[in-house]
Amino acid sequence: MSSRSVVAGIALAMASVAALSGVAHAQDLDCRDFRFQEDAQAEFNRDTSDPNRLDQDQGPDDHIACEALPSRTSTDTVQPVSPSATAIPPAAPVVPTPVVPSRGTRAGIGGTSTPSDLSVGIGLTLAVGAAAAGGYLTARRLRRGSKQG
């Protein structure tokens, strides 16, 4: 097999792998991915065409996402019993941070935000192997050229 065929094969392999290593697709979210209705509504408001089908209750589309979820305001507001002169000012409501799925395909989101250690190792091994093969073929070609000249 000629060295041109080997180099062409390596280049083709690198080009085919590079094309497949794009950014992960957007996550498909369901009502079960949210704790509160306000969080689901915020996601729905980002794109009201509803690609995640968050407004899939019975009846016409009312643009209210995940109506069955509890409301954050219904559990966080507490009315004082009686005012007093030494009353402590009410603390700001604690707003929990949204839960981001982190289990990859096991959670049904179609991937993770970063490649796994195994994927990085395989990619680095392929890149180093391709570079070593290219260096070897270049050195071999230079030796052949110096012997003929």
Disulfide bonds with the S-S distance in Angstrom:
Cys31-Cys66 2.00
